[in-house]
């Protein structure tokens, strides 16, 4: 075999063939990753998951809260339509057409008619941190992520509830009310 030598000058290229010299090309092919490379990749993925999962969970929870707020606003309008058509407040949510029955966490929405039912409802009205009832017509709320609630907003169980307050002026989290 002969070796071909490539010499390049300014204006032209010269090829020289030197007799008697030979070589063999060696090609190295990698067929697998080393154990250390795999461990490094797994460590990077675990770190990204450790950072990303809490952020994802927070965004998911915010989205659920926004869905519950939207549902309560929608049911508020449906109850207003029911009041206009029937000339009375509904006793339960089942009387209201197209009212959603469960919140994003799978818990039923809570409804309590206050108007025309003050004596019965007086003991179970939702109250703010100053013990003042938050609605005069009806209470409508979701028990939130934990599915637990309290009559008074100063109790920690009710902080994640999504409520309708001030006779529909406020719809949102108890913790922000």
N, C-alpha and C positions, 0 to 999 in steps of 0.2 A: 504494500500500500504506500501511497505517496501522500504527503501532507501538502495542502495547498495554503500558501501564505499570501495574505492580502496586504499589499502595501499601497497606500494612497498618497499621491503627491498633489501638488497644487492644481494642476490642470488635468491630470489623468490618473487612472488607477492602473497599477501593475500587479499582475498575479505571477507569483513564482512557484514552481513546483520543485520541491527538494526531494530527490530520490533517496530511498532507504529509510526515511523517517515514517513512522506510522503511530497512530494513536487510536484509542477506543473511547467513544463517548460514554460516560456513565450518567444515566438518568436516575434521579432519586424520586421515587413516588411515595407520598405519605398515604397510608390507607386508613389511619385511625387517629383519634385524638389521644393525647396522653392523659393520665389520671389527674395530673395537676391542672391541666387546661380545663378539664371537665369540672373540677372542684371550683376553679375560679369563676367559670360561667355560672355554676349553681349559686355561688356566693353573691354574685352580682344580681341574679334574678331574685334571690331571697331578700336582698337589701331593697330592691325596687318594690317588691311586694309589701315589705314592711312599711315603706313610706306611702305607697299608693292605696293600700286597703283602708286605712283610717280616713283618708280623704274621700275615697269612694263611699264609705259608709255615711259620712257626714252629708255628702251630696244627696245620697239616697234618702236620708231622713228629712232633709230640707224639702225634697220633692214630695214626699208623703205629706208633710205639713201643708204644702201649697195645694195639694189635691184635696185635703180635708177642708181647707179654707174655701176653696172653690165649690166643693160639695155643699157646705153650709150656706154659702151665698145663694147657690142655686135652689136649695130647699127653702130658704127664706122667701125667695120669689114665688115658689110654688105654694107656700103657705099663704102668701098674700093673695094669690089667685084664688085659692080655696076660700079664703075669707070674703073676697069679693063675690064669688059665685054662690056660696052657701049662706052668707051673712052670719057666720059664726066661726070660732076658732076650732080647728080639729082637735079631737080628744087624744088621738095617737097619730104617729106618722103613717100608719097603714091607711088612713083615710085620705091621705094626700097622694094624688096620682103622680107617678114618675118620680117619687122621692126616693133617693138612694137609702138603702137600709143599713149598710155597713161601711165603716171608714177604711182607709188604706191599710190598717193593721188588722182588719178582720173583726173588729168589735162593732156592735151596733151603735148607731147614733142615738143619743139620748134626747128625748123631747118631754117637756113638762108644760102643760097649758096652765097659765097663771090667771089670765083674764077670765072672769066668770067663775073662777075656782080658787079664789084667794084664801079661803079658810083652810082648805085641804093643803094647798101648795105652800102656805106660809112657813111650814116647818121644814120644807125641803128645797126652798129657793136657793139658788146659787148666790153667794155673797162675796163681795170683794174684801180686801184686807181690813177695811173699816167697818165690816159687818153690815154693809148696805147692799140690798138686793140689786143685781146688775140688770135685771129686766122687769118690766111691769106687765108685758103681754104673754110671753112664753120664753122658756129656756130651751136652747138647742145647742148641743155640744158633742164633741168626740172625746172619749176618755184618753186619747193619745196612745203613745207607744207602750206604756206599761199597762194599759187597760184598767188603771185604778184612778179614782178621783176622790175628791173631798168636797163637802158643801161649801167650805170657806176657802178662798183663794190663798190665804196665808199658809195653808197646809201644803207641805211638799208634794203630796200625792197628786195635787191638781195642777202643778206647774207645767206639765207637758200637755194639758188638755187644750183643745182648740175650741173656742167658745164664740158665741154670738152674745154681745153685751151692749148696754145702752140702747136697748130696743132696736138693735140691728145696725147701729152706727159703727160699732167696732166688731170685726170678725178676725180672730187671730189667736195666738198663744196666750195662755194665762200669764206666763212669765214676762210677757211684754205689755201686759195691760196695766 
